[in-house]
Amino acid sequence: MKTLSIILISCLTLGSAHAKLIAHWPLDTDAVDATGNGYDGAVVNGTVNFGETGANANTGTSASFPDTGRIDVPFDEALNPGSFTVALWANAASSAGFASPVTSRDDVPGTSVHGYILYNDSAGNWNFWSGTGGGQGAWHQSGGPVVALNTWTHLAISYDAVTETKSLWVNGVIAATESSPGLYSPNGTVEMEAFHIGAGQDNGENFYFDGQIDDVGVWDEALDGAVIQSIMDNGISSGLPDPALSTPNLVALDLDGTVQSLDIPITNDGQSQSLSISEATFDGDANFSVTTLPGSIAPGGTDNITISFDPIGGNGEFSADLEITSNDSLTPVRTITVRGAIHDPMLVSDLTLDLGNSTTGSLTITNSGATRDLNISSLEFSGPDADNFEASPPPAINAGGGTENVNITFDPQGQDGTFTATLAITSDDPLVPVTLVTLIATVPVANPLVAWWPLDADGTDASGNGFDGTIVGSLVPAEGANAATGGSLTFDGGSRIDVPFDQALNPTDFTITMWANANSTAGFASPITSRDDVNAGVSTHGFIIYNDNGGNWNFWTGDGNPGWDTLSAGPVSIGDWTHLAIKYDSATETKTFYVDGQVAATDTAANQYSQNGTVEMEDLHIGAGADDGNSFFFDGRIDDVGLFRTALSEEDISSIMMNGVGGFTGAARDLVITDLSFGPGEGQVTITFDSVSNTTYIVERSADLFSWDELTDNLASTGETTTFTDLSLPAGTTKVFYRVRRP
């Protein structure tokens, strides 16, 4: 038995089809598909000259592409298989720009890329591009050697879906190869674009090839090197081996834990000669043996090598190499891999347990193995709140669907908010020895407000938590967004407010609300930033709101990796007050941007946010960006900035927009009487004091600071500043004191 680490294998049935020539364009006299499969091309948009000198005596004549002419073949899924080989001869007259002798691609603007491209690239090299299915520009490039101008060069590109390997062959030799998940997503996954010879782009109207092309073929499998060499030497029509042994390079076996007899299909891809297999051996592997060899296999026919598998009491993954000797004219000895797994015992569990507001919960563990009991050896907690969770392993779990509960206890230790941890369950499951479960618990946040900068006159934090900001440059007070927010500050595109770093300003979950009135959309302008960009892009952390250079509001978060995770929320309205709110919910890994109280954009994905302070500790900036606040200055007015340590609801954000941060939270600036004056009438006194919207106040008067008379107990605020006139000042009063308090 050979035990391997877990490998994800694409579904491959034992009846997998053998390699097939899908289309062949000799390009001797026209663009007709010589296989008879009907994939005929048409000359489009310029000149294609047929009958030119071919690559060699076995390929006939060729086609030249002197201008913007190309050959288009209508889209067909068969031309874009999961595994493929494309082979051709090319004779380039130029290496200027990107020139594509063959393209079958789909670039969905701003969304994803798919398909394959062969380029004579702008650096003068042969290059094999494959769409990965990722975002715009996410092409995987395999670079090859320098293009030899005015010289016939044989080119082949291939992709093997089973091994996830792409290769570029130049003159029969591998010039580049790579094995990695996600290297290729076929054209046709999203849109269905035509196949182009002599040009590129989705519609074929760019990346024109300057030179000659000959003998183009497409196969539905990654061909072996010997076959590619034969095609190069003999031409597609005569270059295929005969007889030709075809079988998958990797055969996935369905193992059930018993002694089994299994068939491996062998196909003869030859045209006229029968295939004979003289020997097949497993090179001494004790778990596998060959039982029966197939008889003579006629061209196009299929028969089986029958093998026997005995687990010999083993468990887990099994793998062995089978060496097949035959009269294949190019590959007389072929080695393939057979692989399977016995998964017994098998741990099955939910991968997330949300306790909600409870301090206890149960995780049900099932043993889906057929014969062996499941034993859990340890439970370990990790993550930011690991110390808040406890659990004990359950007893052995019976085979055949037995269940036990892992009882989880949660202790908030006097804290509130959302708590997360990862539970690692270690067991004797042979394939998945460690199962990871995400744990979530919630304690309602009593006071979510971290900081509140009203920005009436300066950078004072009105929450009472002490996160006061310092003005750098010159800020001018101005009218605020509405009556509930009081005044605002005007930022001139070179000034800012800096708030010293504190981890409390960078919580795991957060909401930021503010009003912004932009004068410009030039460049990137940030009304608020708390970020850390380590060494110019090594890793990024924190959050940013941008009035970006595309004229849109944008919510950026650093994810701890190079680059930023961006979320666009629509156009900036110049000269108008706009209410902005961004939030991040760590439990659901969701970031959301609200504009004027409505969801403008949202995205749920793993690893979208890593806090400022994870690596370096940078200040929070209002009215500017960058780590140090010395760039990305905001030009316009900002008002009523609130920072909360939880992901607020849409209703809460709407309430903040309508009532201001103070009106929503009940938080207040210090009750300070800012003005006291006689008038407006004889014997009257008017007082002015700081206030919070939608709040009532009690006003009292005293002549000696010992006894106080209540003048009103239900004075409603009129915004961030409220006035009251004492109409009942006793005649002859020479000294008077006033105080204001909340009920």
C-alpha positions in Angstrom: 0.0 0.0 0.0 1.2 3.5 -0.8 -0.3 6.2 1.4 -0.5 9.6 -0.2 -1.7 13.1 0.9 -5.3 13.9 -0.2 -5.5 14.9 -3.9 -8.7 16.2 -5.5 -9.3 14.3 -8.7 -11.7 15.4 -11.4 -14.3 12.9 -12.1 -12.9 10.4 -14.6 -15.0 7.3 -15.6 -13.4 4.1 -16.8 -15.3 4.6 -20.1 -13.4 7.9 -20.9 -13.3 8.6 -24.6 -9.9 8.2 -26.4 -8.1 11.1 -28.1 -9.8 12.3 -31.2 -8.8 14.7 -33.9 -11.6 17.3 -33.8 -10.7 19.5 -36.7 -7.9 19.8 -39.3 -7.4 22.8 -41.5 -4.6 22.0 -44.1 -5.0 25.5 -45.5 -3.9 24.3 -48.9 -6.6 25.8 -51.0 -9.3 26.9 -48.6 -10.4 26.9 -44.9 -12.3 23.6 -45.1 -12.1 21.1 -42.2 -10.4 18.0 -43.7 -11.7 15.7 -40.9 -15.2 15.9 -42.4 -16.6 17.0 -39.0 -17.9 20.2 -40.5 -15.8 22.8 -38.7 -15.2 24.8 -41.9 -13.8 28.3 -41.7 -14.5 31.4 -43.7 -12.1 34.2 -44.8 -13.2 37.5 -43.1 -12.3 41.2 -43.3 -9.3 41.1 -45.6 -7.0 38.9 -47.6 -5.9 35.3 -47.0 -3.7 33.9 -49.8 -3.9 30.1 -50.2 -1.4 28.0 -52.2 1.7 29.5 -50.7 4.8 27.3 -50.0 4.1 24.9 -47.1 6.1 24.1 -44.0 7.4 20.8 -45.5 6.6 18.1 -48.1 4.1 16.4 -45.8 1.9 19.5 -45.1 1.0 20.6 -48.7 0.8 24.3 -49.3 0.0 27.1 -46.7 -2.0 30.3 -46.3 -0.5 33.8 -45.9 -2.0 36.6 -43.9 -0.7 39.9 -45.3 -3.3 42.3 -43.8 -6.4 42.2 -41.6 -7.7 39.1 -43.2 -8.4 36.1 -41.0 -10.3 32.8 -40.9 -13.2 32.5 -38.6 -14.7 29.1 -37.5 -18.1 29.4 -35.8 -18.1 28.5 -32.1 -18.6 24.9 -31.2 -18.1 23.3 -27.8 -16.1 20.6 -29.4 -13.4 23.1 -30.4 -13.0 24.0 -26.7 -12.7 20.7 -24.8 -11.6 20.3 -21.2 -8.4 18.7 -22.3 -6.9 19.7 -25.7 -4.0 20.0 -28.1 -3.7 22.6 -30.9 -0.8 22.1 -33.4 0.3 24.1 -36.4 3.1 25.5 -38.4 3.8 29.3 -38.3 6.2 31.5 -40.3 6.2 35.0 -38.8 7.2 38.0 -40.9 7.2 40.4 -37.9 7.3 40.4 -34.1 5.7 43.8 -33.6 2.8 43.9 -31.1 0.8 40.9 -30.2 0.1 38.6 -33.2 -2.0 35.5 -32.8 -1.8 32.6 -35.3 -4.7 30.9 -33.5 -7.2 32.1 -30.8 -10.3 30.6 -29.2 -11.0 32.9 -26.3 -13.7 34.8 -24.3 -12.8 37.9 -22.3 -15.9 39.0 -20.5 -15.3 42.8 -19.8 -14.3 43.3 -16.2 -15.5 39.9 -15.1 -13.6 36.8 -16.3 -11.4 35.3 -19.0 -11.6 32.0 -20.7 -10.1 29.9 -23.6 -6.7 29.7 -25.2 -4.4 31.9 -27.3 -1.1 31.3 -29.1 0.8 34.6 -29.4 3.8 35.9 -31.3 4.0 38.4 -28.4 5.1 42.0 -28.1 8.4 40.9 -26.7 9.2 38.8 -29.7 8.6 35.4 -28.0 6.1 32.6 -28.5 3.6 32.6 -25.7 0.6 30.4 -24.7 -2.1 32.2 -22.8 -5.0 30.5 -21.1 -8.0 32.1 -19.4 -8.3 31.0 -15.8 -12.0 32.0 -15.3 -10.8 34.8 -13.0 -11.3 38.6 -13.3 -10.3 40.8 -16.2 -6.7 40.4 -17.1 -6.4 37.0 -15.3 -4.6 35.3 -18.2 -2.1 32.6 -17.3 1.0 33.0 -19.6 3.5 30.3 -20.5 6.4 32.0 -22.2 8.5 30.3 -24.9 11.6 31.1 -27.0 12.3 33.9 -29.3 10.3 34.0 -32.6 12.6 33.2 -35.5 11.4 35.5 -38.2 10.8 34.2 -41.8 11.4 30.7 -40.5 8.9 27.8 -40.3 8.3 26.9 -36.7 6.1 24.0 -35.4 4.0 25.0 -32.5 1.7 23.0 -30.2 -0.2 24.0 -27.1 -1.9 21.5 -24.8 -3.8 21.2 -21.5 -4.5 18.0 -19.5 -7.5 18.5 -17.3 -6.7 15.5 -15.1 -3.2 16.6 -14.1 -4.1 20.3 -14.6 -1.0 20.7 -16.8 -0.5 23.1 -19.7 2.4 22.9 -22.1 3.9 24.8 -25.0 5.9 22.8 -27.6 8.2 24.5 -30.1 9.7 22.4 -32.8 8.6 19.2 -31.0 10.3 20.1 -27.7 8.6 21.4 -24.5 9.4 25.1 -24.2 7.2 25.7 -21.1 5.0 23.6 -18.9 3.2 24.1 -15.6 0.9 22.1 -13.3 -1.4 24.0 -11.1 -5.2 24.2 -10.3 -7.2 26.8 -12.2 -5.0 27.3 -15.3 -7.7 26.9 -17.8 -11.4 27.7 -18.2 -12.8 26.9 -21.7 -14.3 29.5 -24.1 -18.0 28.9 -24.0 -18.1 28.9 -20.2 -19.8 32.4 -20.3 -20.0 33.6 -23.9 -19.4 31.6 -27.1 -16.8 33.2 -29.3 -15.6 32.0 -32.7 -12.3 30.2 -33.3 -9.9 32.5 -35.3 -6.9 31.6 -37.5 -4.6 34.5 -38.2 -6.1 36.9 -35.7 -7.1 37.3 -32.0 -9.5 39.0 -29.6 -13.0 37.7 -29.0 -14.3 39.0 -32.3 -11.1 38.4 -34.3 -10.7 42.1 -35.0 -7.3 42.6 -33.5 -3.8 41.0 -32.9 -3.5 40.1 -36.6 -0.8 37.6 -37.6 1.7 38.7 -40.2 3.1 35.7 -42.1 2.1 32.2 -43.1 0.2 29.4 -41.3 0.0 25.7 -42.2 -1.6 22.4 -41.1 -3.7 23.5 -38.1 -5.3 20.7 -35.9 -7.3 20.5 -32.7 -7.5 17.4 -30.5 -9.7 16.6 -27.5 -6.7 15.4 -25.3 -3.2 16.5 -24.3 -1.1 14.5 -26.8 2.2 12.9 -25.8 5.5 14.3 -27.0 6.1 11.4 -29.3 2.7 12.1 -31.1 3.5 15.8 -31.4 6.9 15.0 -32.8 5.3 12.6 -35.4 2.7 15.2 -36.4 5.6 17.7 -36.9 7.6 15.3 -39.0 4.8 13.7 -41.0 1.9 16.2 -41.0 -1.4 15.8 -39.4 -2.8 13.6 -42.1 0.0 11.0 -41.9 1.6 11.7 -38.5 -0.6 9.8 -36.1 0.8 6.4 -34.8 -0.8 3.2 -36.2 -1.6 1.2 -34.1 -2.0 3.8 -31.2 -2.7 2.8 -27.6 -5.0 5.3 -25.9 -6.0 5.2 -22.3 -6.3 7.8 -19.5 -3.0 8.8 -17.9 -4.8 8.6 -14.5 -7.5 6.2 -13.7 -9.7 6.8 -10.6 -10.8 3.6 -9.0 -13.9 3.2 -6.9 -12.7 1.1 -4.0 -15.1 -0.3 -1.4 -12.6 -2.0 1.0 -13.0 -5.5 -0.4 -11.0 -7.6 -2.8 -12.1 -6.3 -6.2 -11.7 -6.9 -9.9 -11.5 -3.7 -12.0 -11.3 -3.0 -15.7 -9.1 -0.4 -17.4 -10.2 0.4 -21.0 -7.6 0.3 -23.8 -8.5 1.9 -27.2 -6.7 1.6 -30.5 -6.6 5.0 -32.1 -4.8 3.6 -35.2 -6.2 3.7 -38.7 -5.4 0.3 -40.1 -3.2 -1.8 -37.8 -4.4 -3.9 -34.8 -3.1 -3.2 -31.3 -1.5 -6.0 -29.3 -0.6 -5.8 -25.6 2.2 -8.2 -24.7 2.7 -7.3 -21.0 1.3 -5.2 -18.2 2.8 -5.1 -14.7 2.6 -3.2 -11.5 6.2 -3.5 -10.6 5.8 -5.5 -7.4 3.0 -3.4 -5.8 1.4 -5.8 -3.3 -2.1 -4.3 -3.5 -2.5 -4.5 -7.3 -2.0 -7.3 -9.9 -2.9 -7.8 -13.5 -5.5 -10.6 -14.1 -6.2 -10.5 -17.8 -4.7 -8.8 -20.9 -7.0 -7.9 -23.8 -6.9 -9.7 -27.1 -6.0 -8.0 -30.4 -7.8 -4.7 -30.6 -8.9 -3.6 -34.1 -8.5 0.1 -35.2 -11.1 2.2 -33.3 -11.9 -0.7 -31.0 -11.7 -1.0 -27.2 -10.9 -3.8 -24.8 -9.9 -4.0 -21.1 -6.9 -4.8 -19.0 -8.5 -6.5 -15.9 -6.7 -5.9 -12.6 -7.2 -7.2 -9.1 -7.1 -5.0 -6.0 -6.6 -6.4 -2.4 -6.5 -3.8 0.5 -4.6 -6.4 2.6 -6.3 -4.8 5.7 -5.1 -1.3 4.6 -7.1 1.9 4.6 -6.7 5.4 3.0 -5.3 6.2 -0.4 -3.8 3.6 -2.8 -1.8 4.4 -5.9 0.3 2.4 -8.3 1.9 2.7 -11.7 0.9 0.3 -14.4 3.5 -0.3 -17.2 1.9 -1.4 -20.5 4.0 -2.9 -23.3 2.4 -3.0 -26.8 3.1 -2.7 -30.5 2.1 1.1 -30.5 4.4 2.4 -33.2 5.4 5.5 -31.2 5.0 4.6 -27.6 5.8 0.9 -27.1 5.9 1.2 -23.3 3.2 3.3 -21.7 3.0 4.0 -18.0 -0.3 5.1 -16.4 -1.3 5.6 -12.8 -4.3 3.9 -11.0 -5.5 5.6 -7.9 -8.3 5.1 -5.4 -9.2 5.4 -1.7 -10.9 3.5 1.1 -12.5 6.0 3.4 -13.3 4.1 6.6 -13.9 5.5 9.1 -15.3 8.7 7.6 -16.0 11.8 9.7 -18.9 13.9 8.6 -19.8 17.2 10.3 -21.2 20.6 9.6 -18.4 23.0 9.0 -20.0 25.9 10.8 -21.7 26.1 14.2 -23.4 29.3 15.2 -24.3 29.5 18.8 -26.2 32.7 18.4 -26.8 34.4 21.8 -26.4 31.0 23.6 -23.5 29.9 25.7 -23.8 26.3 24.7 -24.3 24.3 21.5 -23.8 20.8 20.0 -22.0 19.7 16.9 -23.2 16.4 15.6 -20.4 14.0 14.3 -21.4 11.1 12.0 -19.2 8.1 11.1 -20.1 7.3 7.5 -17.4 4.6 7.2 -18.6 1.1 6.5 -16.8 -1.1 9.1 -14.4 0.8 11.4 -15.3 2.9 14.5 -14.3 6.6 14.4 -12.1 7.8 17.3 -11.5 11.5 17.9 -8.2 12.1 19.6 -8.2 15.8 20.2 -10.2 19.1 19.9 -8.1 22.3 19.6 -9.3 25.9 19.3 -7.6 28.6 17.4 -8.4 32.1 16.2 -8.9 35.5 17.8 -11.4 34.2 20.4 -10.2 30.7 21.0 -10.0 31.2 24.8 -13.8 31.8 24.9 -14.7 28.3 23.8 -14.3 24.8 25.4 -15.2 21.2 24.4 -14.4 17.6 25.1 -14.0 14.7 22.7 -17.0 12.3 22.5 -16.6 8.5 22.8 -15.9 6.3 19.8 -18.5 6.6 17.1 -19.9 3.4 15.5 -19.4 2.6 11.8 -22.3 2.7 9.4 -23.8 6.0 10.3 -23.3 6.2 14.1 -23.5 9.7 15.7 -22.2 11.5 18.8 -22.3 15.1 19.9 -19.4 17.4 20.6 -20.8 19.8 23.3 -19.4 23.4 23.0 -19.4 25.9 25.8 -18.9 29.6 25.3 -17.8 32.2 27.9 -17.8 35.8 26.8 -15.6 36.8 29.8 -17.5 40.0 30.3 -17.1 41.1 26.7 -19.7 41.8 24.0 -19.8 41.6 20.2 -19.2 38.7 17.8 -16.8 35.9 18.8 -15.2 33.5 16.3 -12.8 30.6 16.6 -11.8 27.5 14.6 -12.2 24.1 16.1 -9.8 21.5 14.8 -11.1 17.9 15.2 -8.3 15.4 14.9 -9.5 11.8 14.3 -8.4 8.5 12.7 -10.3 9.3 9.5 -7.6 8.1 7.0 -8.3 10.7 4.4 -9.2 13.8 6.4 -7.4 13.4 9.7 -8.2 17.0 10.7 -11.6 18.6 10.2 -11.9 22.4 10.7 -15.2 23.8 12.0 -15.9 27.6 12.3 -17.5 28.6 15.6 -19.5 31.8 16.1 -21.1 33.2 19.2 -22.8 36.6 19.7 -23.3 38.8 22.7 -25.4 41.8 21.9 -23.3 45.0 21.8 -24.5 47.3 24.6 -22.8 50.4 23.2 -21.4 50.0 19.6 -20.2 53.6 19.2 -16.4 53.8 19.2 -15.9 57.3 18.0 -18.0 60.2 16.8 -16.5 63.2 15.1 -19.3 65.8 14.5 -16.8 68.1 12.7 -18.7 71.2 13.7 -15.5 73.2 14.4 -12.6 70.7 15.0 -11.7 67.0 15.3 -13.0 66.4 18.8 -14.5 63.0 19.5 -18.0 63.6 20.9 -18.4 59.9 22.0 -16.5 60.6 25.2 -14.0 57.8 24.3 -11.2 60.2 23.8 -10.3 59.6 20.1 -9.8 63.3 19.4 -8.2 64.2 16.0 -5.6 66.9 15.2 -6.1 69.2 12.3 -3.2 69.2 9.8 -3.5 72.2 7.5 -6.5 74.6 7.5 -10.1 73.5 7.7 -13.0 76.0 7.4 -16.3 75.5 9.2 -19.4 75.4 7.0 -23.0 74.6 6.9 -23.7 70.9 7.7 -25.6 68.2 5.8 -28.8 68.8 7.7 -30.3 70.1 10.9 -29.5 66.9 12.8 -25.8 67.1 12.2 -25.0 70.8 12.9 -22.0 72.2 11.0 -19.3 70.6 8.9 -15.7 71.2 7.9 -14.4 72.1 4.5 -11.3 70.2 3.3 -9.3 72.0 0.7 -7.6 69.1 -1.0 -4.5 69.4 1.1 -5.7 69.3 4.7 -6.8 66.5 7.0 -7.6 65.4 10.5 -5.3 62.7 12.1 -6.5 60.4 14.9 -3.7 58.5 16.6 -3.7 54.8 16.1 -5.7 52.7 18.5 -6.8 49.1 17.9 -10.3 50.1 19.0 -10.5 52.2 15.8 -9.9 49.0 13.8 -12.4 46.5 15.1 -13.0 43.0 13.6 -16.6 44.1 12.7 -17.2 47.7 11.9 -19.6 50.3 10.4 -18.5 53.8 9.4 -21.1 56.4 8.6 -20.5 60.0 7.3 -21.8 62.8 5.1 -19.6 63.9 2.2 -20.0 66.7 -0.4 -17.3 66.4 -3.1 -16.1 69.3 -5.2 -14.1 67.1 -7.6 -13.6 63.5 -8.9 -10.0 64.0 -10.0 -7.6 61.3 -8.8 -8.3 59.2 -5.7 -9.8 61.2 -2.8 -10.4 59.7 0.5 -12.9 61.1 3.1 -11.7 58.5 5.6 -8.8 56.0 5.7 -7.4 53.6 8.4 -5.0 51.5 6.5 -1.6 49.9 6.4 0.1 49.1 3.1 3.3 47.2 4.1 6.4 48.0 2.0 4.5 49.2 -1.1 2.2 46.3 -1.6 3.7 43.3 0.2 0.5 43.1 2.3 -2.5 45.4 2.8 -4.7 46.0 5.8 -7.5 48.2 6.9 -10.4 50.2 5.2 -10.7 53.1 2.9 -13.6 55.1 1.3 -12.6 56.6 -2.0 -14.1 59.2 -4.3 -12.1 57.4 -7.0 -10.5 58.5 -10.2 -13.4 56.9 -12.2 -15.8 59.2 -10.5 -17.3 56.5 -8.3 -17.6 55.9 -4.5 -15.5 52.9 -3.7 -14.9 50.8 -0.5 -11.4 49.3 -0.3 -10.2 46.7 2.3 -6.8 45.1 2.7 -7.0 41.4 3.0 -3.5 40.7 4.3 -2.2 39.9 0.8 -0.8 42.1 -1.9 -3.4 44.3 -3.5 -6.8 45.7 -2.3 -10.3 44.2 -2.3 -12.5 46.8 -4.0 -16.3 47.4 -4.0 -17.6 50.1 -6.2 -20.9 51.8 -5.2 -21.8 54.1 -8.1 -21.1 57.6 -9.3 -20.2 60.6 -7.1 -22.6 63.5 -7.3 -20.5 66.7 -7.4 -21.6 69.5 -5.1 -24.3 67.4 -3.3 -24.4 66.0 0.2 -24.3 62.2 0.1 -24.6 59.9 3.1 -22.1 57.1 3.0 -21.8 54.0 5.2 -19.5 51.0 4.9 -19.6 47.9 7.0 -17.9 44.5 7.4 -19.5 41.5 9.1 -16.8 39.0 10.0 -19.2 36.1 10.8 -20.6 36.1 7.2 -17.4 37.6 5.6 -19.6 40.3 4.0 -18.7 43.9 3.1 -21.4 46.3 2.2 -21.5 49.9 0.9 -24.6 52.0 1.6 -25.3 55.3 -0.3 -28.0 57.5 1.0 -29.3 54.8 3.3 -29.6 52.1 0.5 -27.4 49.1 -0.3 -25.3 50.2 -3.3 -23.0 47.2 -3.4 -22.2 44.1 -1.3 -19.9 41.2 -1.6 -19.5 38.0 0.4 -16.2 36.2 0.1 -13.4 34.7 2.3 -10.5 36.8 3.4 -11.8 40.3 2.4 -10.6 42.2 5.5 -7.5 42.3 7.7 -7.3 45.1 10.3 -4.9 48.0 10.3 -2.6 47.1 13.2 -2.0 43.6 12.0 1.5 44.5 10.9 2.0 48.2 11.3 0.0 50.7 13.3 -1.1 53.7 11.2 -3.2 56.7 12.2 -6.8 57.1 11.1 -7.2 60.0 8.6 -10.3 62.1 7.9 -10.0 64.0 4.6 -6.9 62.2 3.3 -5.5 58.7 2.6 -2.2 56.7 2.3 -0.6 55.3 5.4 0.7 58.7 6.5 -2.2 60.8 5.3 0.1 62.8 2.9 -1.9 62.0 -0.3 -5.3 61.1 -1.7 -6.7 64.4 -0.2 -10.4 65.0 -0.2 -11.7 68.2 -1.8 -15.1 69.2 -0.3 -17.1 69.1 3.0 -17.3 66.2 5.5 -19.8 66.0 8.4 -20.9 63.7 11.2 -18.4 60.8 11.1 -19.3 57.8 13.2 -17.3 54.6 13.8 -19.1 51.6 15.3 -17.6 48.2 16.4 -20.4 46.1 14.8 -22.0 45.7 11.4 -25.1 47.8 11.8 -28.4 47.0 10.1 -29.8 48.9 7.2 -32.5 50.3 9.5 -29.8 51.6 11.9 -27.9 53.2 9.1 -31.0 54.9 7.7 -31.7 56.2 11.3 -28.2 57.6 11.5 -28.7 59.3 8.1 -32.0 60.9 9.3 -31.1 61.7 12.9 -27.3 62.0 13.0 -24.9 59.8 15.0 -25.9 61.5 18.2 -29.6 61.1 17.6 -29.2 57.4 16.9 -26.9 56.6 19.8 -28.1 59.0 22.4 -24.5 60.1 22.7 -24.0 63.7 23.5 -21.3 66.3 23.5 -20.5 67.7 26.9 -23.4 69.9 28.0 -21.8 73.2 27.6 -23.6 76.6 27.6 -21.8 78.4 24.8 -23.5 81.7 25.0 -25.4 83.8 27.6 -26.8 87.2 26.8 -29.6 89.6 27.8 -32.5 89.9 25.5 -34.2 89.8 23.2 -36.7 91.7 25.4 -36.4 93.7 28.6 -35.7 91.5 31.6 -35.1 88.4 29.4 -32.0 86.2 29.2 -31.1 83.9 26.2 -28.8 80.9 26.7 -27.3 78.7 23.9 -25.9 75.2 24.6 -24.5 72.2 22.7 -27.2 69.5 22.1 -28.1 66.3 20.4 -30.9 66.0 17.9 -34.2 64.4 19.0 -33.3 64.9 22.7 -35.1 66.8 25.4 -33.5 69.0 28.1 -34.2 70.5 31.5 -33.2 74.1 32.0 -32.9 75.4 35.6 -32.1 78.8 37.1 -30.5 79.8 40.5 -29.6 83.0 42.3 -27.2 81.4 44.7 -26.1 78.0 43.3 -27.8 76.2 46.1 -31.5 76.2 45.2 -32.6 75.8 41.6 -35.9 76.6 39.9 -36.9 74.4 36.9 -37.8 76.6 34.0 -38.7 73.7 31.6 -38.4 70.0 31.6 -39.2 69.2 28.0 -37.1 71.5 25.9 -36.6 69.8 22.5 -33.3 70.2 20.8 -33.1 72.0 17.5 -29.9 70.3 16.3 -26.4 70.4 17.6 -27.1 73.8 19.1 -30.2 74.8 21.0 -31.3 78.1 22.5 -33.7 78.9 25.4 -35.0 82.3 26.5 -35.8 82.9 30.2 -39.0 85.1 30.1 -39.5 85.1 33.8 -36.4 86.7 35.3 -37.5 88.3 38.6 -37.4 92.1 38.6 -34.3 93.6 40.3 -32.2 90.4 39.8 -28.5 91.4 39.8 -26.9 87.9 39.6 -28.2 84.7 38.0 -27.0 81.2 37.2 -28.3 78.7 34.6 -27.7 75.0 34.1 -28.9 72.5 31.5 -29.3 68.8 32.0 -30.9 65.8 30.4 -33.9 64.1 32.1 
